[in-house]
């Protein structure tokens, strides 16, 4: 999980130095969501969402 966060943080930093702030913000947001979903609570949330959408 920490490697995912580190990779997205590096990508966002590189994009910020290239003055591409819109893409840097997008990469940063995707990184935060991916780290949150990689936790056990996030996995449980995904399972509940899929179960409610498609049935159990």
Backbone atoms as SQL, in Angstrom:
CREATE TABLE atoms (id INTEGER PRIMARY KEY, chain TEXT, resi INTEGER, resn TEXT, atom TEXT, x REAL, y REAL, z REAL);
INSERT INTO atoms VALUES
  (1, 'A', 1, 'UNK', 'N', 0.824, -1.180, 0.000),
  (2, 'A', 1, 'UNK', 'CA', 0.000, 0.000, 0.000),
  (3, 'A', 1, 'UNK', 'C', 0.876, 1.254, 0.000),
  (4, 'A', 2, 'UNK', 'N', 1.956, 1.235, 0.751),
  (5, 'A', 2, 'UNK', 'CA', 2.810, 2.415, 0.799),
  (6, 'A', 2, 'UNK', 'C', 3.545, 2.627, -0.527),
  (7, 'A', 3, 'UNK', 'N', 3.835, 1.540, -1.238),
  (8, 'A', 3, 'UNK', 'CA', 4.481, 1.683, -2.548),
  (9, 'A', 3, 'UNK', 'C', 3.541, 2.311, -3.569),
  (10, 'A', 4, 'UNK', 'N', 2.258, 1.992, -3.471),
  (11, 'A', 4, 'UNK', 'CA', 1.274, 2.619, -4.356),
  (12, 'A', 4, 'UNK', 'C', 1.250, 4.127, -4.105),
  (13, 'A', 5, 'UNK', 'N', 1.175, 4.502, -2.860),
  (14, 'A', 5, 'UNK', 'CA', 1.165, 5.924, -2.503),
  (15, 'A', 5, 'UNK', 'C', 2.431, 6.630, -2.924),
  (16, 'A', 6, 'UNK', 'N', 3.569, 5.969, -2.747),
  (17, 'A', 6, 'UNK', 'CA', 4.844, 6.568, -3.136),
  (18, 'A', 6, 'UNK', 'C', 4.919, 6.772, -4.643),
  (19, 'A', 7, 'UNK', 'N', 4.467, 5.801, -5.404),
  (20, 'A', 7, 'UNK', 'CA', 4.502, 5.921, -6.863),
  (21, 'A', 7, 'UNK', 'C', 3.627, 7.067, -7.347),
  (22, 'A', 8, 'UNK', 'N', 2.421, 7.187, -6.799),
  (23, 'A', 8, 'UNK', 'CA', 1.549, 8.282, -7.216),
  (24, 'A', 8, 'UNK', 'C', 2.087, 9.634, -6.748),
  (25, 'A', 9, 'UNK', 'N', 2.712, 9.685, -5.587),
  (26, 'A', 9, 'UNK', 'CA', 3.286, 10.947, -5.107),
  (27, 'A', 9, 'UNK', 'C', 4.440, 11.391, -6.002),
  (28, 'A', 10, 'UNK', 'N', 5.278, 10.463, -6.424),
  (29, 'A', 10, 'UNK', 'CA', 6.383, 10.802, -7.327),
  (30, 'A', 10, 'UNK', 'C', 5.845, 11.285, -8.669),
  (31, 'A', 11, 'UNK', 'N', 4.832, 10.597, -9.188),
  (32, 'A', 11, 'UNK', 'CA', 4.246, 11.013, -10.465),
  (33, 'A', 11, 'UNK', 'C', 3.631, 12.400, -10.363),
  (34, 'A', 12, 'UNK', 'N', 2.938, 12.682, -9.291),
  (35, 'A', 12, 'UNK', 'CA', 2.337, 14.004, -9.118),
  (36, 'A', 12, 'UNK', 'C', 3.410, 15.079, -8.978),
  (37, 'A', 13, 'UNK', 'N', 4.503, 14.772, -8.298),
  (38, 'A', 13, 'UNK', 'CA', 5.585, 15.745, -8.144),
  (39, 'A', 13, 'UNK', 'C', 6.255, 16.038, -9.475),
  (40, 'A', 14, 'UNK', 'N', 6.489, 15.006, -10.261),
  (41, 'A', 14, 'UNK', 'CA', 7.102, 15.204, -11.581),
  (42, 'A', 14, 'UNK', 'C', 6.201, 16.067, -12.458),
  (43, 'A', 15, 'UNK', 'N', 4.902, 15.781, -12.445),
  (44, 'A', 15, 'UNK', 'CA', 3.975, 16.570, -13.245),
  (45, 'A', 15, 'UNK', 'C', 3.886, 18.008, -12.748),
  (46, 'A', 16, 'UNK', 'N', 3.994, 18.223, -11.445),
  (47, 'A', 16, 'UNK', 'CA', 3.961, 19.584, -10.911),
  (48, 'A', 16, 'UNK', 'C', 5.183, 20.372, -11.353),
  (49, 'A', 17, 'UNK', 'N', 6.345, 19.732, -11.390),
  (50, 'A', 17, 'UNK', 'CA', 7.546, 20.425, -11.848),
  (51, 'A', 17, 'UNK', 'C', 7.496, 20.720, -13.342),
  (52, 'A', 18, 'UNK', 'N', 6.716, 19.951, -14.081),
  (53, 'A', 18, 'UNK', 'CA', 6.556, 20.223, -15.512),
  (54, 'A', 18, 'UNK', 'C', 5.476, 21.283, -15.755),
  (55, 'A', 19, 'UNK', 'N', 4.925, 21.832, -14.700),
  (56, 'A', 19, 'UNK', 'CA', 3.875, 22.858, -14.738),
  (57, 'A', 19, 'UNK', 'C', 2.574, 22.326, -15.338),
  (58, 'A', 20, 'UNK', 'N', 2.324, 21.056, -15.153),
  (59, 'A', 20, 'UNK', 'CA', 1.092, 20.446, -15.619),
  (60, 'A', 20, 'UNK', 'C', 0.230, 20.160, -14.394),
  (61, 'A', 21, 'UNK', 'N', -0.299, 21.234, -13.816),
  (62, 'A', 21, 'UNK', 'CA', -0.952, 21.134, -12.518),
  (63, 'A', 21, 'UNK', 'C', -2.277, 20.376, -12.577),
  (64, 'A', 22, 'UNK', 'N', -2.990, 20.458, -13.694),
  (65, 'A', 22, 'UNK', 'CA', -4.268, 19.756, -13.798),
  (66, 'A', 22, 'UNK', 'C', -4.042, 18.241, -13.753),
  (67, 'A', 23, 'UNK', 'N', -3.074, 17.751, -14.504),
  (68, 'A', 23, 'UNK', 'CA', -2.776, 16.315, -14.473),
  (69, 'A', 23, 'UNK', 'C', -2.176, 15.905, -13.134),
  (70, 'A', 24, 'UNK', 'N', -1.363, 16.778, -12.530),
  (71, 'A', 24, 'UNK', 'CA', -0.778, 16.465, -11.224),
  (72, 'A', 24, 'UNK', 'C', -1.877, 16.309, -10.176),
  (73, 'A', 25, 'UNK', 'N', -2.877, 17.174, -10.222),
  (74, 'A', 25, 'UNK', 'CA', -3.991, 17.063, -9.269),
  (75, 'A', 25, 'UNK', 'C', -4.777, 15.776, -9.504),
  (76, 'A', 26, 'UNK', 'N', -4.954, 15.406, -10.763),
  (77, 'A', 26, 'UNK', 'CA', -5.654, 14.160, -11.073),
  (78, 'A', 26, 'UNK', 'C', -4.901, 12.938, -10.590),
  (79, 'A', 27, 'UNK', 'N', -3.602, 12.918, -10.816),
  (80, 'A', 27, 'UNK', 'CA', -2.775, 11.791, -10.360),
  (81, 'A', 27, 'UNK', 'C', -2.774, 11.714, -8.841),
  (82, 'A', 28, 'UNK', 'N', -2.695, 12.869, -8.187),
  (83, 'A', 28, 'UNK', 'CA', -2.711, 12.906, -6.726),
  (84, 'A', 28, 'UNK', 'C', -4.041, 12.381, -6.191),
  (85, 'A', 29, 'UNK', 'N', -5.153, 12.773, -6.812),
  (86, 'A', 29, 'UNK', 'CA', -6.470, 12.314, -6.370),
  (87, 'A', 29, 'UNK', 'C', -6.625, 10.812, -6.569),
  (88, 'A', 30, 'UNK', 'N', -6.181, 10.305, -7.714),
  (89, 'A', 30, 'UNK', 'CA', -6.255, 8.864, -7.960),
  (90, 'A', 30, 'UNK', 'C', -5.376, 8.114, -6.961),
  (91, 'A', 31, 'UNK', 'N', -4.221, 8.685, -6.632),
  (92, 'A', 31, 'UNK', 'CA', -3.335, 8.062, -5.645),
  (93, 'A', 31, 'UNK', 'C', -3.972, 7.964, -4.276),
  (94, 'A', 32, 'UNK', 'N', -4.641, 9.021, -3.850),
  (95, 'A', 32, 'UNK', 'CA', -5.297, 9.005, -2.539),
  (96, 'A', 32, 'UNK', 'C', -6.412, 7.973, -2.519),
  (97, 'A', 33, 'UNK', 'N', -7.212, 7.940, -3.577),
  (98, 'A', 33, 'UNK', 'CA', -8.314, 6.969, -3.635),
  (99, 'A', 33, 'UNK', 'C', -7.772, 5.544, -3.652),
  (100, 'A', 34, 'UNK', 'N', -6.708, 5.303, -4.406),
  (101, 'A', 34, 'UNK', 'CA', -6.170, 3.939, -4.466),
  (102, 'A', 34, 'UNK', 'C', -5.592, 3.497, -3.132),
  (103, 'A', 35, 'UNK', 'N', -4.953, 4.405, -2.414),
  (104, 'A', 35, 'UNK', 'CA', -4.413, 4.049, -1.096),
  (105, 'A', 35, 'UNK', 'C', -5.553, 3.785, -0.118),
  (106, 'A', 36, 'UNK', 'N', -6.605, 4.607, -0.175),
  (107, 'A', 36, 'UNK', 'CA', -7.735, 4.384, 0.724),
  (108, 'A', 36, 'UNK', 'C', -8.449, 3.073, 0.423),
  (109, 'A', 37, 'UNK', 'N', -8.557, 2.722, -0.859),
  (110, 'A', 37, 'UNK', 'CA', -9.232, 1.478, -1.214),
  (111, 'A', 37, 'UNK', 'C', -8.358, 0.247, -0.965),
  (112, 'A', 38, 'UNK', 'N', -7.065, 0.433, -0.771),
  (113, 'A', 38, 'UNK', 'CA', -6.177, -0.697, -0.508),
  (114, 'A', 38, 'UNK', 'C', -6.237, -1.138, 0.951),
  (115, 'A', 39, 'UNK', 'N', -6.878, -0.351, 1.802),
  (116, 'A', 39, 'UNK', 'CA', -7.007, -0.728, 3.208),
  (117, 'A', 39, 'UNK', 'C', -8.121, -1.760, 3.350),
  (118, 'A', 40, 'UNK', 'N', -8.152, -2.499, 4.432),
  (119, 'A', 40, 'UNK', 'CA', -9.231, -3.483, 4.629),
  (120, 'A', 40, 'UNK', 'C', -10.630, -2.846, 4.626),
  (121, 'A', 41, 'UNK', 'N', -10.743, -1.651, 5.147),
  (122, 'A', 41, 'UNK', 'CA', -12.031, -0.962, 5.136),
  (123, 'A', 41, 'UNK', 'C', -12.444, -0.626, 3.711),
  (124, 'A', 42, 'UNK', 'N', -11.490, -0.206, 2.894),
  (125, 'A', 42, 'UNK', 'CA', -11.778, 0.104, 1.497),
  (126, 'A', 42, 'UNK', 'C', -12.196, -1.119, 0.714),
  (127, 'A', 43, 'UNK', 'N', -11.539, -2.244, 0.977),
  (128, 'A', 43, 'UNK', 'CA', -11.908, -3.498, 0.299),
  (129, 'A', 43, 'UNK', 'C', -13.321, -3.903, 0.702),
  (130, 'A', 44, 'UNK', 'N', -13.652, -3.749, 1.966),
  (131, 'A', 44, 'UNK', 'CA', -14.999, -4.057, 2.437),
  (132, 'A', 44, 'UNK', 'C', -16.020, -3.136, 1.774),
  (133, 'A', 45, 'UNK', 'N', -15.676, -1.872, 1.619),
  (134, 'A', 45, 'UNK', 'CA', -16.572, -0.925, 0.953),
  (135, 'A', 45, 'UNK', 'C', -16.801, -1.318, -0.501),
  (136, 'A', 46, 'UNK', 'N', -15.734, -1.742, -1.187),
  (137, 'A', 46, 'UNK', 'CA', -15.875, -2.186, -2.570),
  (138, 'A', 46, 'UNK', 'C', -16.764, -3.418, -2.677),
  (139, 'A', 47, 'UNK', 'N', -16.582, -4.368, -1.776),
  (140, 'A', 47, 'UNK', 'CA', -17.399, -5.587, -1.798),
  (141, 'A', 47, 'UNK', 'C', -18.873, -5.251, -1.556),
  (142, 'A', 48, 'UNK', 'N', -19.140, -4.372, -0.603),
  (143, 'A', 48, 'UNK', 'CA', -20.521, -3.984, -0.321),
  (144, 'A', 48, 'UNK', 'C', -21.143, -3.258, -1.505),
  (145, 'A', 49, 'UNK', 'N', -20.368, -2.402, -2.164),
  (146, 'A', 49, 'UNK', 'CA', -20.876, -1.677, -3.330),
  (147, 'A', 49, 'UNK', 'C', -21.200, -2.623, -4.468),
  (148, 'A', 50, 'UNK', 'N', -20.301, -3.557, -4.738),
  (149, 'A', 50, 'UNK', 'CA', -20.535, -4.530, -5.813),
  (150, 'A', 50, 'UNK', 'C', -21.736, -5.407, -5.471),
  (151, 'A', 51, 'UNK', 'N', -21.847, -5.812, -4.225),
  (152, 'A', 51, 'UNK', 'CA', -22.976, -6.639, -3.815),
  (153, 'A', 51, 'UNK', 'C', -24.294, -5.892, -3.947),
  (154, 'A', 52, 'UNK', 'N', -24.295, -4.601, -3.638),
  (155, 'A', 52, 'UNK', 'CA', -25.537, -3.845, -3.758),
  (156, 'A', 52, 'UNK', 'C', -25.892, -3.569, -5.215),
  (157, 'A', 53, 'UNK', 'N', -24.892, -3.451, -6.074),
  (158, 'A', 53, 'UNK', 'CA', -25.163, -3.193, -7.487),
  (159, 'A', 53, 'UNK', 'C', -25.593, -4.446, -8.245),
  (160, 'A', 54, 'UNK', 'N', -24.917, -5.539, -7.998),
  (161, 'A', 54, 'UNK', 'CA', -25.131, -6.753, -8.787),
  (162, 'A', 54, 'UNK', 'C', -25.792, -7.880, -7.982),
  (163, 'A', 55, 'UNK', 'N', -26.073, -7.656, -6.746),
  (164, 'A', 55, 'UNK', 'CA', -26.666, -8.705, -5.907),
  (165, 'A', 55, 'UNK', 'C', -25.608, -9.664, -5.387),
  (166, 'A', 56, 'UNK', 'N', -25.973, -10.430, -4.377),
  (167, 'A', 56, 'UNK', 'CA', -24.966, -11.324, -3.810),
  (168, 'A', 56, 'UNK', 'C', -25.022, -12.609, -4.461);
